[in-house]
Amino acid sequence: MKSLPRFFLSEYEYAKGKYYLKEEKILKHARKVLRISKGDKVILFDGEGTSYLSEVELLSKEVLVAKVLEKNVEEIPERPHIILAQGLPKAGKIDMILRMNTEVGVQKFVLFESDYSVVKAKHYDEKKMQRLGKVVQEASRQSVNNFIPEVAPALSFNELLNLEADYKLLLHTDSEGGATINLKEIKEQIKIKDKVLIVIGPEGGFSEKEVSSALVSGFKLVKLNLPVLRTETAGMVVSSFLLI
């Protein structure tokens, strides 16, 4: 059975059991790509677990009008709450990182500038953060995920160290006097409702100073029994391993 088209409730109004969607990109996609017409069924979702089976009553260049037929409230899945802290990568990679990890089930993203970051936090202005919000919205839509993860403003590495979590893990390939732990050992300790902060470095990894500071701040250095991963794939591998 073919799945129904899904639309995030962005730029909308609600009145008398009907949603009026007005975002230009959504309207164009519905008209030009999906060729939706009156009477078609669609799914509208708010990104916080609620979705609406709806019937299209009107679709034009200006508005999509959909009458709600059924409301569905989904509970947050019972699994660890994963926060992925990603060192700012080189241009062109951040979109892929957000998309892949949203599909896996990461619930929050924290971007940070480290000593070896080529791109700096100042480059992530309000306009860029809004665009990245659209990236995770679209990834959630395509992966049939009714919960859209938060993308927090870019931090410094020192600010990152102050974040709270039940487990604070820094992926590090180099052994520091035997301080690096196999991630499998950590997974066996993590409980369903634990909050897990995973820190992934940029292309150049972490400086010795950053590793030392992380240890002092209560982070555990973790490794995988895999070859060295690229920054754009490391977070997805670690997150999926902990969530499966």
C-alpha positions as CSV (number, residue, x, y, z in Angstrom):
1,M,0.0,0.0,0.0
2,K,1.4,3.4,-1.0
3,S,2.1,5.7,1.9
4,L,0.3,9.0,2.1
5,P,2.0,12.3,1.4
6,R,3.3,14.0,4.6
7,F,3.5,17.7,5.2
8,F,5.0,19.5,8.2
9,L,2.6,22.1,9.7
10,S,4.6,25.2,8.8
11,E,3.1,28.6,8.0
12,Y,-0.4,27.6,8.6
13,E,-3.7,28.7,10.1
14,Y,-6.3,26.4,11.7
15,A,-10.1,27.0,11.8
16,K,-13.1,24.8,12.2
17,G,-11.3,21.5,11.8
18,K,-9.3,22.6,8.8
19,Y,-5.7,23.5,8.3
20,Y,-4.6,26.1,5.8
21,L,-1.0,25.6,4.7
22,K,0.7,28.6,3.1
23,E,4.4,27.8,2.8
24,E,5.4,28.3,-0.9
25,K,7.8,25.3,-1.0
26,I,5.1,22.9,0.3
27,L,2.5,24.2,-2.1
28,K,4.8,23.9,-5.1
29,H,5.8,20.3,-4.1
30,A,2.2,19.3,-3.6
31,R,1.1,20.7,-6.9
32,K,4.1,20.1,-9.2
33,V,5.7,16.9,-7.8
34,L,2.9,15.0,-6.0
35,R,0.1,16.4,-8.2
36,I,-2.3,16.3,-5.3
37,S,-5.9,17.1,-6.1
38,K,-9.2,17.6,-4.2
39,G,-10.3,14.5,-2.3
40,D,-6.8,13.1,-1.8
41,K,-5.7,12.0,1.7
42,V,-2.6,13.5,3.3
43,I,-0.8,13.4,6.7
44,L,-0.1,16.6,8.5
45,F,2.3,16.5,11.5
46,D,3.5,19.1,14.0
47,G,6.9,17.7,14.8
48,E,6.0,17.0,18.5
49,G,4.3,13.7,18.0
50,T,0.9,14.6,16.8
51,S,-0.3,13.9,13.2
52,Y,-3.5,14.4,11.4
53,L,-5.1,12.2,8.7
54,S,-6.7,14.9,6.5
55,E,-8.5,15.3,3.2
56,V,-7.6,18.0,0.7
57,E,-10.4,20.3,-0.1
58,L,-8.4,22.9,-2.1
59,L,-4.9,23.3,-3.5
60,S,-3.8,26.4,-5.3
61,K,-0.7,28.6,-5.6
62,E,-1.7,30.4,-2.4
63,V,-3.0,27.7,0.0
64,L,-3.6,24.1,0.7
65,V,-6.8,23.5,2.6
66,A,-7.1,20.1,4.4
67,K,-10.0,18.9,6.6
68,V,-8.9,16.8,9.6
69,L,-10.4,13.3,9.6
70,E,-8.4,11.7,12.4
71,K,-5.9,12.9,15.0
72,N,-3.1,10.6,16.2
73,V,-0.9,11.4,19.2
74,E,2.3,9.4,19.3
75,E,4.3,8.8,22.5
76,I,8.1,9.4,22.4
77,P,9.7,6.0,21.6
78,E,11.1,4.2,24.7
79,R,14.8,4.4,24.0
80,P,17.7,6.5,25.1
81,H,17.5,10.2,24.4
82,I,20.4,10.9,22.1
83,I,22.0,14.3,21.9
84,L,24.6,14.5,19.1
85,A,27.2,17.2,19.6
86,Q,28.9,17.7,16.2
87,G,32.1,19.6,15.7
88,L,31.6,22.1,12.9
89,P,32.6,20.3,9.7
90,K,33.9,21.8,6.4
91,A,31.3,23.3,4.1
92,G,28.7,21.0,2.5
93,K,28.7,18.3,5.2
94,I,26.4,19.6,7.9
95,D,23.2,19.0,5.9
96,M,24.1,15.3,5.4
97,I,25.0,14.9,9.0
98,L,21.7,16.3,10.2
99,R,19.7,14.3,7.6
100,M,21.3,11.0,8.4
101,N,21.1,11.3,12.2
102,T,17.5,12.6,12.1
103,E,16.6,9.4,10.2
104,V,18.4,7.3,12.8
105,G,16.5,8.9,15.7
106,V,18.7,11.5,17.2
107,Q,16.5,13.8,19.3
108,K,18.7,16.9,19.5
109,F,21.7,18.4,17.8
110,V,24.4,20.6,19.3
111,L,26.9,22.2,17.0
112,F,30.2,23.4,18.4
113,E,33.5,25.0,17.4
114,S,36.7,23.2,18.4
115,D,40.4,23.9,18.1
116,Y,40.6,22.1,14.8
117,S,37.3,23.4,13.3
118,V,37.9,25.1,9.9
119,V,34.4,26.6,10.0
120,K,33.7,28.8,13.0
121,A,30.6,29.3,15.2
122,K,30.2,32.9,13.9
123,H,29.4,31.5,10.5
124,Y,26.3,29.9,11.9
125,D,24.0,32.9,12.0
126,E,20.3,33.0,12.6
127,K,19.5,32.6,8.9
128,K,21.7,29.5,8.6
129,M,20.2,28.0,11.7
130,Q,16.7,28.5,10.3
131,R,17.8,26.7,7.1
132,L,19.2,23.8,9.1
133,G,15.9,23.6,10.9
134,K,14.3,23.1,7.5
135,V,16.7,20.3,6.8
136,V,15.7,18.3,9.9
137,Q,12.0,19.0,9.2
138,E,12.4,17.5,5.7
139,A,14.4,14.5,7.0
140,S,11.7,13.9,9.6
141,R,9.0,14.1,6.9
142,Q,10.7,11.6,4.6
143,S,11.6,9.1,7.3
144,V,8.0,9.2,8.7
145,N,9.2,10.6,12.0
146,N,6.6,12.6,13.9
147,F,9.2,14.1,16.2
148,I,11.5,16.8,14.7
149,P,14.8,17.1,16.6
150,E,16.0,20.4,17.9
151,V,19.1,22.1,16.3
152,A,20.7,24.2,19.0
153,P,22.8,27.3,18.2
154,A,26.6,26.7,17.7
155,L,28.6,26.7,21.0
156,S,32.3,26.9,21.9
157,F,33.9,23.7,23.1
158,N,34.1,25.1,26.7
159,E,30.3,25.7,26.6
160,L,29.7,22.2,25.4
161,L,31.5,20.8,28.4
162,N,28.8,22.3,30.7
163,L,25.9,20.4,29.1
164,E,24.1,17.9,31.3
165,A,23.5,14.3,30.5
166,D,23.4,10.9,32.2
167,Y,26.3,9.8,29.9
168,K,28.7,12.2,28.3
169,L,30.7,10.4,25.6
170,L,33.5,11.7,23.4
171,L,34.4,9.6,20.4
172,H,38.2,9.4,20.3
173,T,40.4,7.1,18.3
174,D,43.7,7.7,20.1
175,S,44.3,5.9,23.3
176,E,45.1,8.1,26.3
177,G,46.9,5.9,28.7
178,G,44.2,3.3,28.4
179,A,41.4,5.8,29.2
180,T,39.5,5.0,26.0
181,I,36.5,2.6,26.6
182,N,34.9,0.3,24.0
183,L,31.4,1.8,23.3
184,K,29.9,-1.7,23.7
185,E,30.7,-1.6,27.4
186,I,28.9,1.8,27.8
187,K,25.9,0.5,25.8
188,E,25.4,-2.3,28.3
189,Q,25.0,0.3,31.1
190,I,22.7,2.7,29.4
191,K,19.0,2.5,30.5
192,I,16.0,3.3,28.3
193,K,15.3,6.8,29.6
194,D,18.9,7.9,30.0
195,K,20.1,11.1,28.3
196,V,23.2,10.4,26.3
197,L,25.5,13.2,24.9
198,I,27.7,12.0,22.1
199,V,30.5,14.3,21.0
200,I,32.0,14.0,17.5
201,G,35.0,16.0,16.5
202,P,35.6,17.9,13.2
203,E,37.8,16.5,10.4
204,G,41.0,17.1,12.5
205,G,39.7,15.5,15.6
206,F,40.3,16.9,19.1
207,S,43.3,18.7,20.5
208,E,45.1,17.3,23.6
209,K,43.8,20.2,25.6
210,E,40.2,19.5,24.6
211,V,40.5,15.8,25.5
212,S,42.0,16.7,28.9
213,S,39.2,19.2,29.6
214,A,36.6,16.7,28.6
215,L,37.9,14.1,31.0
216,V,38.0,16.7,33.8
217,S,34.4,17.6,33.0
218,G,33.2,14.0,33.5
219,F,33.2,12.8,29.9
220,K,34.2,9.3,29.0
221,L,36.4,8.7,25.9
222,V,34.9,5.9,23.8
223,K,36.0,4.0,20.7
224,L,34.5,1.6,18.2
225,N,36.0,-1.6,16.9
226,L,36.0,-0.1,13.4
227,P,38.4,1.7,11.1
228,V,38.6,5.5,11.7
229,L,35.3,7.1,10.6
230,R,34.8,10.4,8.8
231,T,33.2,13.1,10.9
232,E,30.1,12.9,8.6
233,T,29.5,9.2,9.3
234,A,30.8,8.8,12.9
235,G,27.7,10.3,14.6
236,M,25.3,8.2,12.7
237,V,27.3,5.0,13.4
238,V,27.5,5.7,17.2
239,S,23.9,6.9,17.5
240,S,22.4,3.9,15.6
241,F,24.5,1.5,17.6
242,L,23.2,2.9,20.9
243,L,19.6,3.0,19.7
244,I,19.3,-0.4,18.1
